Every structure is written in C-alpha cells, then in structure tokens.
Amino acid sequence: MADSATKSPCRRRRVCDNLERVTENVNENNELRIAVVGAGPAGVYSSDIFLRQLKQTGEGLGLGTKARIDLFEKLPVPFGLVRYGVAPDHPSIKFIADALEKTLDNPDIHLYCDVEFGKDITLDDLLPRYDAVLFATGAVADKPLLIPGADLHGVFGAARFVEWYDGYPTGAREWPLDAEQVAVIGGGNVAMDVARELMRNAEDLKTRTDIPDNVYEGIKANKAKELHLFIRRGVAQAKFSVQELREMEKLPGVQLVINEDDFDLDDETVERAGVNKLTRQMVEELFTIREMAEDMEDDGGVDFEGNPAKRKYYLHFNADPVAIIGADGKVAAIRVERTETGAYGAMRRTGEFEDIPVQAVYHAIGYRPASVPGIAYDEAHTVLANDGGRILASASDGAASAVLPRLYATGWAKRGPIGLIGSTKSDALLIVTNMLDDFSKDGASGRVAPDRDPASIDRLLASRGVAPIGFAGWKRVDAFERAEGAKEGREHKKVVEPEELRRLARGE
C-alpha cells in the first residue's frame, strides 16, 4: 500500500503549512491568556499547575510554553479558604499560605483583587480577552438544616460563625456566645473546627493565632460550659482528619467525655475500617481519645495536662439530631435519636430518643458552593454544571448536555465541598490536562480570543471605576499585619474591615 504522504502530497503540504503557522504564532510571543475567577487555593494551585504543565508539555502539543494568567478575586485580599474558611489555630495553614504567596509572586500571574465577577466584570467581558475562563469560586453558604426547630433563635450555620472568627471582610463583627450549653451537628472537619473554637481559651488562641481584637474579646466572653458534638454514624464512619482529632485532644481547661458503647465495634467494622489508611488512622486516634477521656474522668474531671477542667466536651456517635426544641422562640434543647451503623456505613434508626438541654445549636452539615452568573448550576450536586471540569450548558436531570467551549471549573465549584485543601491539587491537574488537550485540538493552538492586548482588561476596569488590588497591594497588607502582630509578640494580627484593607493595599 502506498505511503499516505506519497499518495496525498497536497494533504502533506496542508499539514506542514498548518504547523508552520502554529509555530509562527507561538514564536511571536502570542501567549495563551487564561482568566481564573477566585484566588483561593483552587485558583492559585490551578494557575501554578497550568504554567508548569504548559512548560513541560506545551511544545509537544503545539501550544508553545508561554501563558499569562489573570486571577480575579472579589475580596480585597487573596487566599480565600486558607485565610477565611479554616480555623485560625490550624498549624498547617501558615505553610499553605506561604506556598500560595510564593505562587502569586510570579510574573506570569497577575492578581486582580477587589474585582467581583458578575458585578465588575462579566463573562461577556472575559471571553473576547481570554482563551479560557476557569471558575474556582469556592463556597459561601451553608446547606440548610432540615429538621423541626431549625428556624429558632440560637440556631447558626457554621459558615457564618467561621466568617466571624476568621475576620471575613463582610462578616459579622460580634457573635452571641451567651449559651452555657451548646450543640454542634456534623461529622466532618468543619464541625470539629467550630466545636474547638467554642471550647477555646481566649488567651491561648490569641497567643497562637492571628485573630483580630473583636474575636479575642468575643471568645473571652464565651459562657459555654458544655458542648455536645453529634455525629449521625459510628466511630468508623466519621470524616475527621487525624490532625483535627489531635487538636481536640489539647484544649486547655477542657475535659473530653465519651460514651463507651460508641466504641464497641464488631470485627467486621474494624476490618472494614482497616482497608483505608486514613480511616484506620482516624479510628486509632479516636481510641486514643477514648483512653484520654477515661483518664480525665478517673482523675476527677481534668484537661489533657491534668489541670481542673472548666468545660466539658461531649463526643456523641450514632446520634442523629431530629428536632430542636424551643421555648419562647429560643433554643431550649435538642432531640437526638440513637442510631446503629453497619460495617459499610448503612445507618439504622432505633426509635430511642433523648432530649439534651442546650441554648445554641451550630450545624456543620456541608457548604453550598457559590453559583456564578451566566453558568448553569447543578442543584442536585450543588456544583457548577460540569463534566470532568468542563462547564456544561445545562444541568438537566439525566440528559446529556453540551459542553461550553473555553469554560472550566475546579475545586469546590467542580466537585462540591468535600476533601481537604490539598485535594484541590489533584482537581487542578485534571482540569489543566483537559484544558491543554482542548487547546491542542482547536486548530488555533488555543489562541482564540480576538483581543490579545494584555492591557485591555485594565482599560475596561478603569473605565468602570474599578481599581484592582494586585500582589504588591497584598504585600503591603501582609507587612502591616505582621507589624501589628509583632507589637503583641505575635506573627500576624488580621485586619478585618474591607475599607482598611483597601487603604493599606493602596498605601494610603
């Protein structure tokens, strides 16, 4: 059989001419232009991985190795979840924030803080100026608590409480901490964060973290004496990280209290828990907590250091809150049904109920990732409608939906509010791989945006009176926070007011 090139010389010339045009475009420094919406971990990781992957594989894909990424963030400062969604006493947060900052200090990444998608810029603004738009918008609201009494005064979603103690720019500045008995609902890390902060010693928290003055004063005035954490399923089905458990173990002035029956696991459950390394480690740590709780009780009600405990932290497994009981419109108690959980996580109700007096209830049963103007939202999975990170035209139940070219999602916007911060890296690699693959097949080396002037977006924002805060502005904020912290022997002291953040960022 004749060689295809010999058989079709015209076809061979067309291929060669095509490759020459692609190479010419790439060599003219006609860089790929990517807009990323959201400057939290998902957006920053994706930006870094995109640039790295492009350098490694771009030439082989006919894309070249040059790209410019513009990172848009609605808040005056970057880092999203790391700065505003994780408890301030997590020791790993400092290292994550430092790594994200190093990524942003890259001449190929341009930070545009204080620019809100849907308000200051729209999809119609971005598509003519960028070859692709990647949404990394995170989550801002709680999933609703759907039990009777959820609307009583004294019931709070975790998201708003986290905003308060993390100093979110538009969050509350005061928080009612007058309940002596408190309930927290949830079997994941956010529930653990909320419970731990409610049991925290204010002086210890101030010494170790960057909390602002209003949070310090609020925690200092906290009247909580008892906290009950309710997990619907058993010890082997909880979703806590080992780090969260170890932080719970070292709360000054707090006695841990457990129910021995919760730790009576059958052989099948133990065997099943051992299959997954992280689950096995979690269960082992929970049994360490059981031993600690027994010692604390035997020693007359002490904390982890043997000092008299001022507060008690009850850990309830196989306990499903089914109603919140009110009096005069306020929380008075929580009704809990005892459950039983099989080795594979199947839960069975027992019909045994208990009412536990509390005056406040916090629910941490999941976040709802933010919707995005102009992008279909999958209500069933609470994510932007997507297929492997490629944005879909609709989220029809069971029906195939067309992929919208040049639009992508990553992080919680793609998969929902699950996994640790590090999980966003694997998401980012998948999305970046898909993006580069799509670029290599579009016939234009990915360079499809008609407006290729990098200054075009700056002129547009200026025409609308929008003054973005860049990386240099963030560094000015960071320097101020470090200086304020140093006055009190702390590494940082967080600024919370948005206007003050803007003023500091602009050097005013």
Buried (B, 14 or more C-beta within 10 A) or exposed (E): EEEEEEEEEEEBEEEEEEEEEBBEBBEEEBBBBBBBBBBBBBBBBBBBBBBEBBEEBBEEBBBBBBBBBBBBBBBBBBBBBBBBBBBBBBEEBBEBBEBBBEBBEBEBBBBBBBBEBBEBBEBEBBBEBBBBBBBBBBBBBBBEBEBEBBEBEBBBBBBBBBBBBBBBBEBBEEBBBEBBBBBBBBBBBBBBBBBBBBBBBBEBBBEBBBBBEBBBEBBBEBEBEBBBBBBBBBBBBBBBBBBBBEBBBEBBBBBBBBBEEBBEBEEEBBEBBEEEEEBBBBBEBBEBBBEBBBEBBEEEEBBBEEEEBBBBBBBBBBBBBEBBBBEEEEBBBBBBBBBEBBBEEEBEEEEEEEEBBBBBBBBBBBBBBBBBEEBBBBEEEBBBBBBEBBBBEEBEEEEEBEBBEBBBBBBBBBBBBEEEBEBBBEBBBBBBBBBBEBBBEEEEBBBBBEEBEEEBBBEBBEEEEBEBBBBEBBBBBBEBBBEBBEEEEBEBBBBBBBEBBBBBBBEE
